[in-house]
Each structure stands twice: as C-alpha cells, then as structure tokens.
Amino acid sequence: MFLHGEQQRLITFSAGVTEMLTDEPVQAAIARADAAMYRAKRAGKNRVMVG
C-alpha cells in the first residue's frame, strides 16, 4: 500500500521473464515473456513467471 495524499493506493506488479536462446528471433523471446506476464496476472498478480 502506498499513500497518495490521504488516500491509500494498492499497486501490483506482474512480470514475465525468459531466456533469449542462441540464434532465436527476438520476437520469439518477447512472445514467451509476454505469455508469462499474462499467466502471472491470471495467477493473482504480484508475481513473476518464467516463460
């Protein structure tokens, strides 16, 4: 929780991470990380998932 003025604000953080494989197109790694981020959000937010 954070305070903004007199109001409490809930901030969540979800992320997806992946390893870039040798000779892999950048878009493939980004797609895996993106899918992992959405899994993290569906799993309840405030987490980091590996793709």
mmCIF entry with sequence, helices, sheets and N, C-alpha, C, O atoms, coordinates in Angstrom:
data_MODEL
# 
_entry.id   MODEL 
# 
_entity.id                         1 
_entity.type                       polymer 
_entity.pdbx_number_of_molecules   1 
# 
_entity_poly.entity_id                      1 
_entity_poly.type                           'polypeptide(L)' 
_entity_poly.nstd_linkage                   no 
_entity_poly.nstd_monomer                   no 
_entity_poly.pdbx_seq_one_letter_code       MFLHGEQQRLITFSAGVTEMLTDEPVQAAIARADAAMYRAKRAGKNRVMVG 
_entity_poly.pdbx_seq_one_letter_code_can   MFLHGEQQRLITFSAGVTEMLTDEPVQAAIARADAAMYRAKRAGKNRVMVG 
_entity_poly.pdbx_strand_id                 A 
# 
loop_
_entity_poly_seq.entity_id 
_entity_poly_seq.num 
_entity_poly_seq.mon_id 
_entity_poly_seq.hetero 
1 1  MET n 
1 2  PHE n 
1 3  LEU n 
1 4  HIS n 
1 5  GLY n 
1 6  GLU n 
1 7  GLN n 
1 8  GLN n 
1 9  ARG n 
1 10 LEU n 
1 11 ILE n 
1 12 THR n 
1 13 PHE n 
1 14 SER n 
1 15 ALA n 
1 16 GLY n 
1 17 VAL n 
1 18 THR n 
1 19 GLU n 
1 20 MET n 
1 21 LEU n 
1 22 THR n 
1 23 ASP n 
1 24 GLU n 
1 25 PRO n 
1 26 VAL n 
1 27 GLN n 
1 28 ALA n 
1 29 ALA n 
1 30 ILE n 
1 31 ALA n 
1 32 ARG n 
1 33 ALA n 
1 34 ASP n 
1 35 ALA n 
1 36 ALA n 
1 37 MET n 
1 38 TYR n 
1 39 ARG n 
1 40 ALA n 
1 41 LYS n 
1 42 ARG n 
1 43 ALA n 
1 44 GLY n 
1 45 LYS n 
1 46 ASN n 
1 47 ARG n 
1 48 VAL n 
1 49 MET n 
1 50 VAL n 
1 51 GLY n 
# 
_struct_asym.id          A 
_struct_asym.entity_id   1 
# 
_struct_conf.conf_type_id            HELX_P 
_struct_conf.id                      HELX_P1 
_struct_conf.pdbx_PDB_helix_id       AA1 
_struct_conf.beg_label_comp_id       VAL 
_struct_conf.beg_label_asym_id       A 
_struct_conf.beg_label_seq_id        26 
_struct_conf.pdbx_beg_PDB_ins_code   ? 
_struct_conf.end_label_comp_id       ARG 
_struct_conf.end_label_asym_id       A 
_struct_conf.end_label_seq_id        42 
_struct_conf.pdbx_end_PDB_ins_code   ? 
_struct_conf.beg_auth_comp_id        VAL 
_struct_conf.beg_auth_asym_id        A 
_struct_conf.beg_auth_seq_id         26 
_struct_conf.end_auth_comp_id        ARG 
_struct_conf.end_auth_asym_id        A 
_struct_conf.end_auth_seq_id         42 
_struct_conf.pdbx_PDB_helix_class    1 
_struct_conf.details                 ? 
_struct_conf.pdbx_PDB_helix_length   17 
# 
_struct_conf_type.id          HELX_P 
_struct_conf_type.criteria    ? 
_struct_conf_type.reference   ? 
# 
loop_
_struct_sheet.id 
_struct_sheet.type 
_struct_sheet.number_strands 
_struct_sheet.details 
AA1 ? 2 ? 
AA2 ? 2 ? 
# 
loop_
_struct_sheet_order.sheet_id 
_struct_sheet_order.range_id_1 
_struct_sheet_order.range_id_2 
_struct_sheet_order.offset 
_struct_sheet_order.sense 
AA1 1 2 ? anti-parallel 
AA2 1 2 ? parallel      
# 
loop_
_struct_sheet_range.sheet_id 
_struct_sheet_range.id 
_struct_sheet_range.beg_label_comp_id 
_struct_sheet_range.beg_label_asym_id 
_struct_sheet_range.beg_label_seq_id 
_struct_sheet_range.pdbx_beg_PDB_ins_code 
_struct_sheet_range.end_label_comp_id 
_struct_sheet_range.end_label_asym_id 
_struct_sheet_range.end_label_seq_id 
_struct_sheet_range.pdbx_end_PDB_ins_code 
_struct_sheet_range.beg_auth_comp_id 
_struct_sheet_range.beg_auth_asym_id 
_struct_sheet_range.beg_auth_seq_id 
_struct_sheet_range.end_auth_comp_id 
_struct_sheet_range.end_auth_asym_id 
_struct_sheet_range.end_auth_seq_id 
AA1 1 PHE A 2  ? HIS A 4  ? PHE A 2  HIS A 4  
AA1 2 GLN A 7  ? ARG A 9  ? GLN A 7  ARG A 9  
AA2 1 SER A 14 ? VAL A 17 ? SER A 14 VAL A 17 
AA2 2 ARG A 47 ? VAL A 50 ? ARG A 47 VAL A 50 
# 
loop_
_atom_site.group_PDB 
_atom_site.id 
_atom_site.type_symbol 
_atom_site.label_atom_id 
_atom_site.label_alt_id 
_atom_site.label_comp_id 
_atom_site.label_asym_id 
_atom_site.label_entity_id 
_atom_site.label_seq_id 
_atom_site.pdbx_PDB_ins_code 
_atom_site.Cartn_x 
_atom_site.Cartn_y 
_atom_site.Cartn_z 
_atom_site.occupancy 
_atom_site.B_iso_or_equiv 
_atom_site.pdbx_formal_charge 
_atom_site.auth_seq_id 
_atom_site.auth_comp_id 
_atom_site.auth_asym_id 
_atom_site.auth_atom_id 
_atom_site.pdbx_PDB_model_num 
ATOM 1   N N  . MET A 1 1  ? 0.833  -1.181  0.000   1.00 0.00 ? 1  MET A N  1 
ATOM 2   C CA . MET A 1 1  ? 0.000  0.000   0.000   1.00 0.00 ? 1  MET A CA 1 
ATOM 3   C C  . MET A 1 1  ? 0.876  1.244   0.000   1.00 0.00 ? 1  MET A C  1 
ATOM 4   O O  . MET A 1 1  ? 1.920  1.290   0.651   1.00 0.00 ? 1  MET A O  1 
ATOM 5   N N  . PHE A 1 2  ? 0.444  2.214   -0.718  1.00 0.00 ? 2  PHE A N  1 
ATOM 6   C CA . PHE A 1 2  ? 1.114  3.499   -0.757  1.00 0.00 ? 2  PHE A CA 1 
ATOM 7   C C  . PHE A 1 2  ? 0.097  4.574   -0.414  1.00 0.00 ? 2  PHE A C  1 
ATOM 8   O O  . PHE A 1 2  ? -1.098 4.426   -0.671  1.00 0.00 ? 2  PHE A O  1 
ATOM 9   N N  . LEU A 1 3  ? 0.582  5.637   0.160   1.00 0.00 ? 3  LEU A N  1 
ATOM 10  C CA . LEU A 1 3  ? -0.281 6.777   0.429   1.00 0.00 ? 3  LEU A CA 1 
ATOM 11  C C  . LEU A 1 3  ? -0.059 7.836   -0.627  1.00 0.00 ? 3  LEU A C  1 
ATOM 12  O O  . LEU A 1 3  ? 1.078  8.185   -0.947  1.00 0.00 ? 3  LEU A O  1 
ATOM 13  N N  . HIS A 1 4  ? -1.148 8.340   -1.162  1.00 0.00 ? 4  HIS A N  1 
ATOM 14  C CA . HIS A 1 4  ? -1.112 9.462   -2.094  1.00 0.00 ? 4  HIS A CA 1 
ATOM 15  C C  . HIS A 1 4  ? -2.000 10.525  -1.475  1.00 0.00 ? 4  HIS A C  1 
ATOM 16  O O  . HIS A 1 4  ? -3.226 10.433  -1.527  1.00 0.00 ? 4  HIS A O  1 
ATOM 17  N N  . GLY A 1 5  ? -1.376 11.526  -0.893  1.00 0.00 ? 5  GLY A N  1 
ATOM 18  C CA . GLY A 1 5  ? -2.150 12.480  -0.111  1.00 0.00 ? 5  GLY A CA 1 
ATOM 19  C C  . GLY A 1 5  ? -2.679 11.752  1.114   1.00 0.00 ? 5  GLY A C  1 
ATOM 20  O O  . GLY A 1 5  ? -1.903 11.236  1.919   1.00 0.00 ? 5  GLY A O  1 
ATOM 21  N N  . GLU A 1 6  ? -3.973 11.710  1.253   1.00 0.00 ? 6  GLU A N  1 
ATOM 22  C CA . GLU A 1 6  ? -4.603 10.996  2.376   1.00 0.00 ? 6  GLU A CA 1 
ATOM 23  C C  . GLU A 1 6  ? -5.221 9.680   1.923   1.00 0.00 ? 6  GLU A C  1 
ATOM 24  O O  . GLU A 1 6  ? -5.847 8.987   2.725   1.00 0.00 ? 6  GLU A O  1 
ATOM 25  N N  . GLN A 1 7  ? -5.057 9.323   0.649   1.00 0.00 ? 7  GLN A N  1 
ATOM 26  C CA . GLN A 1 7  ? -5.666 8.112   0.119   1.00 0.00 ? 7  GLN A CA 1 
ATOM 27  C C  . GLN A 1 7  ? -4.642 6.990   0.006   1.00 0.00 ? 7  GLN A C  1 
ATOM 28  O O  . GLN A 1 7  ? -3.500 7.203   -0.402  1.00 0.00 ? 7  GLN A O  1 
ATOM 29  N N  . GLN A 1 8  ? -5.080 5.788   0.378   1.00 0.00 ? 8  GLN A N  1 
ATOM 30  C CA . GLN A 1 8  ? -4.239 4.607   0.206   1.00 0.00 ? 8  GLN A CA 1 
ATOM 31  C C  . GLN A 1 8  ? -4.392 4.113   -1.234  1.00 0.00 ? 8  GLN A C  1 
ATOM 32  O O  . GLN A 1 8  ? -5.493 4.104   -1.784  1.00 0.00 ? 8  GLN A O  1 
ATOM 33  N N  . ARG A 1 9  ? -3.285 3.707   -1.828  1.00 0.00 ? 9  ARG A N  1 
ATOM 34  C CA . ARG A 1 9  ? -3.282 3.179   -3.195  1.00 0.00 ? 9  ARG A CA 1 
ATOM 35  C C  . ARG A 1 9  ? -2.643 1.793   -3.188  1.00 0.00 ? 9  ARG A C  1 
ATOM 36  O O  . ARG A 1 9  ? -1.558 1.606   -2.637  1.00 0.00 ? 9  ARG A O  1 
ATOM 37  N N  . LEU A 1 10 ? -3.316 0.830   -3.796  1.00 0.00 ? 10 LEU A N  1 
ATOM 38  C CA . LEU A 1 10 ? -2.775 -0.508  -3.951  1.00 0.00 ? 10 LEU A CA 1 
ATOM 39  C C  . LEU A 1 10 ? -2.110 -0.595  -5.318  1.00 0.00 ? 10 LEU A C  1 
ATOM 40  O O  . LEU A 1 10 ? -2.746 -0.337  -6.340  1.00 0.00 ? 10 LEU A O  1 
ATOM 41  N N  . ILE A 1 11 ? -0.851 -0.952  -5.338  1.00 0.00 ? 11 ILE A N  1 
ATOM 42  C CA . ILE A 1 11 ? -0.110 -1.090  -6.589  1.00 0.00 ? 11 ILE A CA 1 
ATOM 43  C C  . ILE A 1 11 ? 0.348  -2.536  -6.693  1.00 0.00 ? 11 ILE A C  1 
ATOM 44  O O  . ILE A 1 11 ? 0.925  -3.077  -5.750  1.00 0.00 ? 11 ILE A O  1 
ATOM 45  N N  . THR A 1 12 ? 0.092  -3.161  -7.835  1.00 0.00 ? 12 THR A N  1 
ATOM 46  C CA . THR A 1 12 ? 0.534  -4.538  -8.055  1.00 0.00 ? 12 THR A CA 1 
ATOM 47  C C  . THR A 1 12 ? 1.569  -4.556  -9.177  1.00 0.00 ? 12 THR A C  1 
ATOM 48  O O  . THR A 1 12 ? 1.635  -3.643  -10.000 1.00 0.00 ? 12 THR A O  1 
ATOM 49  N N  . PHE A 1 13 ? 2.373  -5.614  -9.188  1.00 0.00 ? 13 PHE A N  1 
ATOM 50  C CA . PHE A 1 13 ? 3.407  -5.758  -10.205 1.00 0.00 ? 13 PHE A CA 1 
ATOM 51  C C  . PHE A 1 13 ? 3.413  -7.195  -10.685 1.00 0.00 ? 13 PHE A C  1 
ATOM 52  O O  . PHE A 1 13 ? 3.555  -8.115  -9.880  1.00 0.00 ? 13 PHE A O  1 
ATOM 53  N N  . SER A 1 14 ? 3.263  -7.400  -11.967 1.00 0.00 ? 14 SER A N  1 
ATOM 54  C CA . SER A 1 14 ? 3.357  -8.723  -12.578 1.00 0.00 ? 14 SER A CA 1 
ATOM 55  C C  . SER A 1 14 ? 4.355  -8.635  -13.720 1.00 0.00 ? 14 SER A C  1 
ATOM 56  O O  . SER A 1 14 ? 4.404  -7.639  -14.442 1.00 0.00 ? 14 SER A O  1 
ATOM 57  N N  . ALA A 1 15 ? 5.151  -9.686  -13.876 1.00 0.00 ? 15 ALA A N  1 
ATOM 58  C CA . ALA A 1 15 ? 6.152  -9.675  -14.943 1.00 0.00 ? 15 ALA A CA 1 
ATOM 59  C C  . ALA A 1 15 ? 6.322  -11.077 -15.510 1.00 0.00 ? 15 ALA A C  1 
ATOM 60  O O  . ALA A 1 15 ? 6.061  -12.078 -14.843 1.00 0.00 ? 15 ALA A O  1 
ATOM 61  N N  . GLY A 1 16 ? 6.761  -11.117 -16.745 1.00 0.00 ? 16 GLY A N  1 
ATOM 62  C CA . GLY A 1 16 ? 7.138  -12.361 -17.394 1.00 0.00 ? 16 GLY A CA 1 
ATOM 63  C C  . GLY A 1 16 ? 8.576  -12.236 -17.858 1.00 0.00 ? 16 GLY A C  1 
ATOM 64  O O  . GLY A 1 16 ? 8.949  -11.240 -18.479 1.00 0.00 ? 16 GLY A O  1 
ATOM 65  N N  . VAL A 1 17 ? 9.379  -13.236 -17.560 1.00 0.00 ? 17 VAL A N  1 
ATOM 66  C CA . VAL A 1 17 ? 10.782 -13.223 -17.970 1.00 0.00 ? 17 VAL A CA 1 
ATOM 67  C C  . VAL A 1 17 ? 11.094 -14.498 -18.735 1.00 0.00 ? 17 VAL A C  1 
ATOM 68  O O  . VAL A 1 17 ? 10.440 -15.525 -18.554 1.00 0.00 ? 17 VAL A O  1 
ATOM 69  N N  . THR A 1 18 ? 12.091 -14.417 -19.582 1.00 0.00 ? 18 THR A N  1 
ATOM 70  C CA . THR A 1 18 ? 12.508 -15.584 -20.347 1.00 0.00 ? 18 THR A CA 1 
ATOM 71  C C  . THR A 1 18 ? 13.976 -15.438 -20.715 1.00 0.00 ? 18 THR A C  1 
ATOM 72  O O  . THR A 1 18 ? 14.553 -14.356 -20.598 1.00 0.00 ? 18 THR A O  1 
ATOM 73  N N  . GLU A 1 19 ? 14.563 -16.515 -21.152 1.00 0.00 ? 19 GLU A N  1 
ATOM 74  C CA . GLU A 1 19 ? 15.950 -16.501 -21.611 1.00 0.00 ? 19 GLU A CA 1 
ATOM 75  C C  . GLU A 1 19 ? 15.945 -16.415 -23.133 1.00 0.00 ? 19 GLU A C  1 
ATOM 76  O O  . GLU A 1 19 ? 15.192 -17.116 -23.807 1.00 0.00 ? 19 GLU A O  1 
ATOM 77  N N  . MET A 1 20 ? 16.788 -15.555 -23.651 1.00 0.00 ? 20 MET A N  1 
ATOM 78  C CA . MET A 1 20 ? 16.930 -15.466 -25.102 1.00 0.00 ? 20 MET A CA 1 
ATOM 79  C C  . MET A 1 20 ? 17.851 -16.596 -25.550 1.00 0.00 ? 20 MET A C  1 
ATOM 80  O O  . MET A 1 20 ? 18.999 -16.681 -25.114 1.00 0.00 ? 20 MET A O  1 
ATOM 81  N N  . LEU A 1 21 ? 17.348 -17.450 -26.410 1.00 0.00 ? 21 LEU A N  1 
ATOM 82  C CA . LEU A 1 21 ? 18.117 -18.598 -26.877 1.00 0.00 ? 21 LEU A CA 1 
ATOM 83  C C  . LEU A 1 21 ? 19.027 -18.191 -28.037 1.00 0.00 ? 21 LEU A C  1 
ATOM 84  O O  . LEU A 1 21 ? 18.739 -17.237 -28.759 1.00 0.00 ? 21 LEU A O  1 
ATOM 85  N N  . THR A 1 22 ? 20.120 -18.921 -28.203 1.00 0.00 ? 22 THR A N  1 
ATOM 86  C CA . THR A 1 22 ? 21.069 -18.647 -29.270 1.00 0.00 ? 22 THR A CA 1 
ATOM 87  C C  . THR A 1 22 ? 20.378 -18.734 -30.628 1.00 0.00 ? 22 THR A C  1 
ATOM 88  O O  . THR A 1 22 ? 19.631 -19.675 -30.893 1.00 0.00 ? 22 THR A O  1 
ATOM 89  N N  . ASP A 1 23 ? 20.629 -17.763 -31.471 1.00 0.00 ? 23 ASP A N  1 
ATOM 90  C CA . ASP A 1 23 ? 20.080 -17.724 -32.838 1.00 0.00 ? 23 ASP A CA 1 
ATOM 91  C C  . ASP A 1 23 ? 18.554 -17.689 -32.888 1.00 0.00 ? 23 ASP A C  1 
ATOM 92  O O  . ASP A 1 23 ? 17.958 -18.058 -33.900 1.00 0.00 ? 23 ASP A O  1 
ATOM 93  N N  . GLU A 1 24 ? 17.926 -17.251 -31.809 1.00 0.00 ? 24 GLU A N  1 
ATOM 94  C CA . GLU A 1 24 ? 16.473 -17.171 -31.767 1.00 0.00 ? 24 GLU A CA 1 
ATOM 95  C C  . GLU A 1 24 ? 16.031 -15.772 -32.212 1.00 0.00 ? 24 GLU A C  1 
ATOM 96  O O  . GLU A 1 24 ? 16.680 -14.787 -31.859 1.00 0.00 ? 24 GLU A O  1 
ATOM 97  N N  . PRO A 1 25 ? 14.958 -15.668 -32.967 1.00 0.00 ? 25 PRO A N  1 
ATOM 98  C CA . PRO A 1 25 ? 14.436 -14.342 -33.295 1.00 0.00 ? 25 PRO A CA 1 
ATOM 99  C C  . PRO A 1 25 ? 13.969 -13.623 -32.021 1.00 0.00 ? 25 PRO A C  1 
ATOM 100 O O  . PRO A 1 25 ? 13.377 -14.232 -31.130 1.00 0.00 ? 25 PRO A O  1 
ATOM 101 N N  . VAL A 1 26 ? 14.243 -12.347 -31.957 1.00 0.00 ? 26 VAL A N  1 
ATOM 102 C CA . VAL A 1 26 ? 13.869 -11.559 -30.777 1.00 0.00 ? 26 VAL A CA 1 
ATOM 103 C C  . VAL A 1 26 ? 12.374 -11.682 -30.502 1.00 0.00 ? 26 VAL A C  1 
ATOM 104 O O  . VAL A 1 26 ? 11.964 -11.784 -29.346 1.00 0.00 ? 26 VAL A O  1 
ATOM 105 N N  . GLN A 1 27 ? 11.559 -11.673 -31.551 1.00 0.00 ? 27 GLN A N  1 
ATOM 106 C CA . GLN A 1 27 ? 10.112 -11.741 -31.366 1.00 0.00 ? 27 GLN A CA 1 
ATOM 107 C C  . GLN A 1 27 ? 9.668  -13.014 -30.656 1.00 0.00 ? 27 GLN A C  1 
ATOM 108 O O  . GLN A 1 27 ? 8.677  -12.989 -29.927 1.00 0.00 ? 27 GLN A O  1 
ATOM 109 N N  . ALA A 1 28 ? 10.368 -14.118 -30.847 1.00 0.00 ? 28 ALA A N  1 
ATOM 110 C CA . ALA A 1 28 ? 10.006 -15.365 -30.178 1.00 0.00 ? 28 ALA A CA 1 
ATOM 111 C C  . ALA A 1 28 ? 10.215 -15.242 -28.668 1.00 0.00 ? 28 ALA A C  1 
ATOM 112 O O  . ALA A 1 28 ? 9.375  -15.687 -27.886 1.00 0.00 ? 28 ALA A O  1 
ATOM 113 N N  . ALA A 1 29 ? 11.319 -14.646 -28.261 1.00 0.00 ? 29 ALA A N  1 
ATOM 114 C CA . ALA A 1 29 ? 11.588 -14.451 -26.834 1.00 0.00 ? 29 ALA A CA 1 
ATOM 115 C C  . ALA A 1 29 ? 10.576 -13.476 -26.228 1.00 0.00 ? 29 ALA A C  1 
ATOM 116 O O  . ALA A 1 29 ? 10.088 -13.693 -25.119 1.00 0.00 ? 29 ALA A O  1 
ATOM 117 N N  . ILE A 1 30 ? 10.267 -12.411 -26.953 1.00 0.00 ? 30 ILE A N  1 
ATOM 118 C CA . ILE A 1 30 ? 9.291  -11.441 -26.459 1.00 0.00 ? 30 ILE A CA 1 
ATOM 119 C C  . ILE A 1 30 ? 7.924  -12.106 -26.299 1.00 0.00 ? 30 ILE A C  1 
ATOM 120 O O  . ILE A 1 30 ? 7.224  -11.844 -25.320 1.00 0.00 ? 30 ILE A O  1 
ATOM 121 N N  . ALA A 1 31 ? 7.543  -12.946 -27.228 1.00 0.00 ? 31 ALA A N  1 
ATOM 122 C CA . ALA A 1 31 ? 6.247  -13.638 -27.155 1.00 0.00 ? 31 ALA A CA 1 
ATOM 123 C C  . ALA A 1 31 ? 6.189  -14.537 -25.918 1.00 0.00 ? 31 ALA A C  1 
ATOM 124 O O  . ALA A 1 31 ? 5.160  -14.590 -25.244 1.00 0.00 ? 31 ALA A O  1 
ATOM 125 N N  . ARG A 1 32 ? 7.275  -15.241 -25.613 1.00 0.00 ? 32 ARG A N  1 
ATOM 126 C CA . ARG A 1 32 ? 7.306  -16.096 -24.408 1.00 0.00 ? 32 ARG A CA 1 
ATOM 127 C C  . ARG A 1 32 ? 7.190  -15.266 -23.135 1.00 0.00 ? 32 ARG A C  1 
ATOM 128 O O  . ARG A 1 32 ? 6.437  -15.612 -22.225 1.00 0.00 ? 32 ARG A O  1 
ATOM 129 N N  . ALA A 1 33 ? 7.943  -14.167 -23.079 1.00 0.00 ? 33 ALA A N  1 
ATOM 130 C CA . ALA A 1 33 ? 7.888  -13.297 -21.902 1.00 0.00 ? 33 ALA A CA 1 
ATOM 131 C C  . ALA A 1 33 ? 6.498  -12.689 -21.746 1.00 0.00 ? 33 ALA A C  1 
ATOM 132 O O  . ALA A 1 33 ? 5.989  -12.585 -20.630 1.00 0.00 ? 33 ALA A O  1 
ATOM 133 N N  . ASP A 1 34 ? 5.887  -12.292 -22.845 1.00 0.00 ? 34 ASP A N  1 
ATOM 134 C CA . ASP A 1 34 ? 4.547  -11.716 -22.808 1.00 0.00 ? 34 ASP A CA 1 
ATOM 135 C C  . ASP A 1 34 ? 3.531  -12.741 -22.298 1.00 0.00 ? 34 ASP A C  1 
ATOM 136 O O  . ASP A 1 34 ? 2.685  -12.419 -21.464 1.00 0.00 ? 34 ASP A O  1 
ATOM 137 N N  . ALA A 1 35 ? 3.617  -13.964 -22.796 1.00 0.00 ? 35 ALA A N  1 
ATOM 138 C CA . ALA A 1 35 ? 2.700  -15.019 -22.342 1.00 0.00 ? 35 ALA A CA 1 
ATOM 139 C C  . ALA A 1 35 ? 2.901  -15.285 -20.847 1.00 0.00 ? 35 ALA A C  1 
ATOM 140 O O  . ALA A 1 35 ? 1.931  -15.492 -20.118 1.00 0.00 ? 35 ALA A O  1 
ATOM 141 N N  . ALA A 1 36 ? 4.146  -15.278 -20.396 1.00 0.00 ? 36 ALA A N  1 
ATOM 142 C CA . ALA A 1 36 ? 4.424  -15.489 -18.975 1.00 0.00 ? 36 ALA A CA 1 
ATOM 143 C C  . ALA A 1 36 ? 3.854  -14.359 -18.122 1.00 0.00 ? 36 ALA A C  1 
ATOM 144 O O  . ALA A 1 36 ? 3.359  -14.605 -17.022 1.00 0.00 ? 36 ALA A O  1 
ATOM 145 N N  . MET A 1 37 ? 3.919  -13.127 -18.615 1.00 0.00 ? 37 MET A N  1 
ATOM 146 C CA . MET A 1 37 ? 3.351  -11.997 -17.882 1.00 0.00 ? 37 MET A CA 1 
ATOM 147 C C  . MET A 1 37 ? 1.837  -12.165 -17.713 1.00 0.00 ? 37 MET A C  1 
ATOM 148 O O  . MET A 1 37 ? 1.306  -11.917 -16.630 1.00 0.00 ? 37 MET A O  1 
ATOM 149 N N  . TYR A 1 38 ? 1.148  -12.580 -18.764 1.00 0.00 ? 38 TYR A N  1 
ATOM 150 C CA . TYR A 1 38 ? -0.296 -12.770 -18.656 1.00 0.00 ? 38 TYR A CA 1 
ATOM 151 C C  . TYR A 1 38 ? -0.632 -13.938 -17.736 1.00 0.00 ? 38 TYR A C  1 
ATOM 152 O O  . TYR A 1 38 ? -1.653 -13.894 -17.049 1.00 0.00 ? 38 TYR A O  1 
ATOM 153 N N  . ARG A 1 39 ? 0.198  -14.983 -17.701 1.00 0.00 ? 39 ARG A N  1 
ATOM 154 C CA . ARG A 1 39 ? -0.001 -16.074 -16.730 1.00 0.00 ? 39 ARG A CA 1 
ATOM 155 C C  . ARG A 1 39 ? 0.136  -15.541 -15.307 1.00 0.00 ? 39 ARG A C  1 
ATOM 156 O O  . ARG A 1 39 ? -0.626 -15.924 -14.419 1.00 0.00 ? 39 ARG A O  1 
ATOM 157 N N  . ALA A 1 40 ? 1.107  -14.661 -15.096 1.00 0.00 ? 40 ALA A N  1 
ATOM 158 C CA . ALA A 1 40 ? 1.307  -14.075 -13.768 1.00 0.00 ? 40 ALA A CA 1 
ATOM 159 C C  . ALA A 1 40 ? 0.081  -13.263 -13.356 1.00 0.00 ? 40 ALA A C  1 
ATOM 160 O O  . ALA A 1 40 ? -0.351 -13.340 -12.206 1.00 0.00 ? 40 ALA A O  1 
ATOM 161 N N  . LYS A 1 41 ? -0.467 -12.507 -14.258 1.00 0.00 ? 41 LYS A N  1 
ATOM 162 C CA . LYS A 1 41 ? -1.660 -11.712 -13.939 1.00 0.00 ? 41 LYS A CA 1 
ATOM 163 C C  . LYS A 1 41 ? -2.846 -12.607 -13.605 1.00 0.00 ? 41 LYS A C  1 
ATOM 164 O O  . LYS A 1 41 ? -3.581 -12.341 -12.653 1.00 0.00 ? 41 LYS A O  1 
ATOM 165 N N  . ARG A 1 42 ? -3.032 -13.668 -14.388 1.00 0.00 ? 42 ARG A N  1 
ATOM 166 C CA . ARG A 1 42 ? -4.156 -14.583 -14.133 1.00 0.00 ? 42 ARG A CA 1 
ATOM 167 C C  . ARG A 1 42 ? -3.966 -15.369 -12.838 1.00 0.00 ? 42 ARG A C  1 
ATOM 168 O O  . ARG A 1 42 ? -4.943 -15.802 -12.228 1.00 0.00 ? 42 ARG A O  1 
ATOM 169 N N  . ALA A 1 43 ? -2.715 -15.554 -12.416 1.00 0.00 ? 43 ALA A N  1 
ATOM 170 C CA . ALA A 1 43 ? -2.426 -16.324 -11.209 1.00 0.00 ? 43 ALA A CA 1 
ATOM 171 C C  . ALA A 1 43 ? -2.610 -15.496 -9.937  1.00 0.00 ? 43 ALA A C  1 
ATOM 172 O O  . ALA A 1 43 ? -2.405 -16.009 -8.837  1.00 0.00 ? 43 ALA A O  1 
ATOM 173 N N  . GLY A 1 44 ? -2.985 -14.250 -10.068 1.00 0.00 ? 44 GLY A N  1 
ATOM 174 C CA . GLY A 1 44 ? -3.285 -13.455 -8.892  1.00 0.00 ? 44 GLY A CA 1 
ATOM 175 C C  . GLY A 1 44 ? -2.471 -12.182 -8.762  1.00 0.00 ? 44 GLY A C  1 
ATOM 176 O O  . GLY A 1 44 ? -2.536 -11.517 -7.728  1.00 0.00 ? 44 GLY A O  1 
ATOM 177 N N  . LYS A 1 45 ? -1.728 -11.836 -9.756  1.00 0.00 ? 45 LYS A N  1 
ATOM 178 C CA . LYS A 1 45 ? -0.916 -10.611 -9.764  1.00 0.00 ? 45 LYS A CA 1 
ATOM 179 C C  . LYS A 1 45 ? 0.193  -10.675 -8.709  1.00 0.00 ? 45 LYS A C  1 
ATOM 180 O O  . LYS A 1 45 ? 0.300  -11.640 -7.951  1.00 0.00 ? 45 LYS A O  1 
ATOM 181 N N  . ASN A 1 46 ? 1.002  -9.633  -8.683  1.00 0.00 ? 46 ASN A N  1 
ATOM 182 C CA . ASN A 1 46 ? 2.128  -9.550  -7.742  1.00 0.00 ? 46 ASN A CA 1 
ATOM 183 C C  . ASN A 1 46 ? 3.049  -10.755 -7.821  1.00 0.00 ? 46 ASN A C  1 
ATOM 184 O O  . ASN A 1 46 ? 3.456  -11.291 -6.790  1.00 0.00 ? 46 ASN A O  1 
ATOM 185 N N  . ARG A 1 47 ? 3.380  -11.183 -9.015  1.00 0.00 ? 47 ARG A N  1 
ATOM 186 C CA . ARG A 1 47 ? 4.297  -12.308 -9.187  1.00 0.00 ? 47 ARG A CA 1 
ATOM 187 C C  . ARG A 1 47 ? 5.068  -12.195 -10.491 1.00 0.00 ? 47 ARG A C  1 
ATOM 188 O O  . ARG A 1 47 ? 4.708  -11.437 -11.391 1.00 0.00 ? 47 ARG A O  1 
ATOM 189 N N  . VAL A 1 48 ? 6.127  -12.965 -10.563 1.00 0.00 ? 48 VAL A N  1 
ATOM 190 C CA . VAL A 1 48 ? 6.954  -13.043 -11.764 1.00 0.00 ? 48 VAL A CA 1 
ATOM 191 C C  . VAL A 1 48 ? 6.923  -14.487 -12.230 1.00 0.00 ? 48 VAL A C  1 
ATOM 192 O O  . VAL A 1 48 ? 7.160  -15.404 -11.444 1.00 0.00 ? 48 VAL A O  1 
ATOM 193 N N  . MET A 1 49 ? 6.632  -14.690 -13.508 1.00 0.00 ? 49 MET A N  1 
ATOM 194 C CA . MET A 1 49 ? 6.572  -16.037 -14.074 1.00 0.00 ? 49 MET A CA 1 
ATOM 195 C C  . MET A 1 49 ? 7.641  -16.145 -15.158 1.00 0.00 ? 49 MET A C  1 
ATOM 196 O O  . MET A 1 49 ? 7.973  -15.170 -15.832 1.00 0.00 ? 49 MET A O  1 
ATOM 197 N N  . VAL A 1 50 ? 8.168  -17.356 -15.306 1.00 0.00 ? 50 VAL A N  1 
ATOM 198 C CA . VAL A 1 50 ? 9.184  -17.641 -16.319 1.00 0.00 ? 50 VAL A CA 1 
ATOM 199 C C  . VAL A 1 50 ? 8.506  -18.251 -17.530 1.00 0.00 ? 50 VAL A C  1 
ATOM 200 O O  . VAL A 1 50 ? 7.642  -19.118 -17.406 1.00 0.00 ? 50 VAL A O  1 
ATOM 201 N N  . GLY A 1 51 ? 8.912  -17.785 -18.704 1.00 0.00 ? 51 GLY A N  1 
ATOM 202 C CA . GLY A 1 51 ? 8.308  -18.298 -19.932 1.00 0.00 ? 51 GLY A CA 1 
ATOM 203 C C  . GLY A 1 51 ? 9.273  -19.061 -20.773 1.00 0.00 ? 51 GLY A C  1 
ATOM 204 O O  . GLY A 1 51 ? 8.907  -19.554 -21.840 1.00 0.00 ? 51 GLY A O  1 
# 
